[in-house]
Amino acid sequence: MAMASLAPALLVLLLAIPATVHGASHTVGDSSGWNQGVDYSTWAASQTFNVGDTLVFTYSGTHSVQQVSKDDYDNCNTGNAIKSYSGGSSTVTLSTAGPMYFICPTAGHCQSGMKLAVTFGSSSTTPGSPPSPSSGTPGSTPSTPTGTTAPPPPKANGAASVFGMGNVMLGFSTVVATAIALVC
């Protein structure tokens, strides 16, 4: 009898568990936020961005955010915004692979460095796709072209722990579903 009264609570708990795992969330400028005096080029270089990730802009009322073209980014042109954000906190989802450009349209802010360019790739590779063929002699060890270096390893952005948590939640969901099935 006690197990029968537990079933509704377990069902509610099961429904509260998120069904999907989302990309990483990047707080623009980390603890400095979207503000003057932050080196956004260095900040962006320390991040790994993928489709599905989000950029979270936090700022005071003297700032806002405009998504602009590369040309408008390079010239700090605020007249042709693709999208505009205001209100102190704005979240932008990186939905298509490629570059995105952001500026603060407050007079003089973009010119003083309050601008962000991010480039991001797809969120994953196709499962089971064969490795791309290498050029050169079969059986030879591939070489690194002169003048290039391997990219640095990606900075930990929480994605691994999010996916790990997703697996934990999936396992927990299975246990809860089994318990419900046994009770009913």
C-alpha positions in Angstrom: 0.0 0.0 0.0 2.8 2.4 0.8 4.4 1.7 -2.6 1.2 2.7 -4.3 1.1 6.1 -2.7 4.8 6.6 -3.7 4.1 6.1 -7.4 2.6 9.6 -8.1 5.6 11.2 -6.4 8.0 9.2 -8.4 6.1 10.0 -11.6 6.3 13.8 -10.9 10.0 13.4 -10.2 10.5 11.6 -13.4 8.7 14.3 -15.4 10.8 17.0 -13.7 14.0 15.5 -15.1 15.1 17.4 -18.3 14.8 15.3 -21.4 17.5 17.0 -23.4 21.0 18.2 -22.7 21.8 21.7 -24.0 25.1 23.2 -25.0 27.5 25.1 -22.8 26.7 28.6 -21.5 29.4 31.2 -21.8 29.1 34.3 -19.7 30.6 37.0 -21.9 33.6 38.6 -20.1 33.2 36.1 -17.2 32.8 38.0 -13.9 33.4 41.4 -15.6 30.4 40.9 -17.9 29.7 43.1 -20.9 31.5 46.2 -19.9 34.2 48.7 -20.9 37.8 47.8 -20.1 37.5 44.0 -20.9 39.6 42.4 -23.5 37.0 40.4 -25.4 39.4 39.1 -28.0 41.4 37.4 -25.3 38.3 36.2 -23.5 36.9 34.7 -26.8 40.2 33.0 -27.6 40.0 31.2 -24.2 36.6 29.7 -25.0 35.5 26.8 -27.2 32.2 27.6 -28.9 29.8 25.2 -30.6 26.4 25.2 -32.1 23.8 25.0 -29.3 26.0 26.9 -26.9 24.7 30.2 -25.5 26.4 33.6 -24.9 25.1 35.4 -21.8 25.6 39.1 -21.8 25.2 40.8 -18.4 25.4 44.6 -18.4 24.3 47.9 -16.8 21.7 50.3 -18.2 24.4 52.3 -20.0 25.1 49.4 -22.3 23.2 47.2 -24.7 24.2 44.6 -27.3 23.9 44.6 -31.1 24.6 41.7 -33.4 26.2 43.1 -36.5 27.9 42.1 -39.8 31.7 41.7 -39.9 32.0 45.1 -41.8 29.9 46.9 -39.2 31.9 45.1 -36.4 35.2 46.3 -38.0 33.9 49.9 -38.4 31.9 50.1 -35.2 28.8 50.9 -37.3 25.7 50.8 -35.1 23.2 51.7 -37.8 22.6 48.3 -39.3 22.1 45.9 -36.4 21.0 42.4 -37.3 19.5 42.0 -33.8 19.5 44.4 -30.8 19.4 43.4 -27.1 18.8 45.5 -24.0 17.6 45.1 -20.4 20.7 44.2 -18.6 20.8 40.5 -19.4 20.6 38.9 -22.9 21.1 35.3 -24.0 22.1 34.5 -27.5 22.0 30.9 -28.8 24.7 30.0 -31.3 22.5 28.3 -33.8 24.5 28.1 -37.1 28.2 27.3 -37.4 30.3 30.3 -38.4 31.2 33.7 -37.0 29.0 36.1 -35.1 29.8 39.7 -34.2 28.6 41.9 -31.4 29.2 45.5 -30.4 28.0 47.9 -27.7 26.1 50.7 -29.6 26.7 53.3 -26.8 28.8 56.2 -28.3 32.5 55.5 -28.1 32.2 52.0 -26.5 32.8 49.9 -29.5 35.8 52.1 -30.6 37.3 51.6 -27.1 37.1 47.8 -27.5 33.6 46.8 -26.3 33.1 44.4 -29.2 33.1 40.6 -29.5 33.7 38.3 -32.4 33.1 34.6 -31.9 33.6 31.7 -34.4 32.1 28.4 -33.7 31.7 25.0 -35.3 29.1 22.2 -35.2 28.3 20.6 -31.9 29.4 17.1 -32.9 30.6 15.0 -35.7 28.6 12.4 -37.6 28.7 9.1 -35.7 30.3 6.3 -37.6 31.8 8.6 -40.2 35.2 7.2 -41.5 38.3 9.3 -40.9 39.2 11.5 -43.9 41.9 10.0 -46.1 45.3 11.4 -45.6 47.5 12.6 -48.4 51.0 11.1 -48.8 52.5 7.7 -49.0 50.4 4.8 -47.6 51.8 3.7 -44.3 53.7 7.0 -43.8 53.3 9.1 -40.7 51.5 12.4 -41.5 53.6 15.5 -40.9 52.6 18.9 -39.7 53.0 21.5 -42.4 55.8 24.0 -41.8 54.7 27.2 -40.0 51.6 25.8 -38.4 51.0 24.6 -34.9 48.3 22.4 -33.5 45.4 24.3 -31.8 45.4 24.4 -28.0 43.2 21.9 -26.3 39.7 23.2 -25.6 39.2 25.0 -22.3 36.9 23.1 -19.9 33.5 24.8 -20.3 31.3 22.5 -18.4 30.1 20.5 -21.4 31.6 17.3 -20.2 30.0 17.6 -16.8 26.7 18.5 -18.4 26.8 15.4 -20.6 27.9 13.3 -17.6 25.0 14.7 -15.6 22.7 13.7 -18.5 23.9 10.2 -18.3 23.3 10.2 -14.5 19.8 11.6 -15.0 19.1 8.9 -17.7 20.2 6.2 -15.3 18.1 7.7 -12.5 15.1 7.9 -14.9 15.5 4.2 -15.7 15.5 3.3 -12.0 12.4 5.5 -11.3 10.5 4.1 -14.3 11.3 0.5 -13.2 10.1 1.3 -9.7 6.8 2.8 -11.1 6.3 -0.3 -13.3 6.8 -2.6 -10.4 4.4 -0.6 -8.2 1.7 -0.5 -10.8 
